[in-house]
Amino acid sequence: MSLRVLFICAKNRLRSPTAEQVFADWPGVETASAGVNRDADNPVSPELLEWAELILVMESRHRRKLAEKFRRQLGNKRIHSLNIPDDYAFMDPALVQILQQRVPPYLSR
């Protein structure tokens, strides 16, 4: 059975879609991504949060926004901040490298 991982940033345009793509082919992992802002390309929804077993946010402020809007759906979900600032383009090699260093420890059950 796959671990369902939801990557979250602000607008779901650069960091979280990059993470979703980088780990899409990871064995035993299913990925999705979303944004916490109203104008996000794919806004966070209660359904996405229900689907996710692990939620990885790019910054701690994304975690706070999630808690404000979706406290009920978060329940006892595993949520971790990767502490990656909004300084990268989509699929930026530096961003990919940081993701490859920071995400795998969370992917082991």
C-alpha positions, 0 to 999 in steps of 0.5 A, a space after each residue: 500500500 502506498 503512502 499518500 503525501 500532500 505537498 503544500 506551498 502558497 500558490 501551488 505554482 513552484 515548490 509544491 508542484 516540483 515536490 509532487 513531480 520529484 516524488 511521483 515515481 518514488 516507490 510506495 508513494 502517491 503524491 499530490 500538491 496544493 496551495 494555501 492561498 485563495 489564488 492557488 492553482 490547486 487550492 487545499 481542500 478538505 478532500 485532499 486533506 482527508 486523502 493525505 496520510 502525510 502533509 509536507 508544507 514548505 514553510 511553517 506559515 503554511 502550517 499555520 494557515 492550514 490549522 486556521 482553515 482546516 483544523 477539523 480535517 487535520 485531526 492527528 495528521 502528520 504535518 512537517 515543515 521542510 523550511 524551504 523559502 519561496 526562492 526557486 523556480 519550478 523544477 529548479 535544480 537547487 530546489 530538487 536537490 533540497 527536496 531530495 535531501 529533506 523529504 525522504 526521511 519522512 517517507 519511511 513509515 
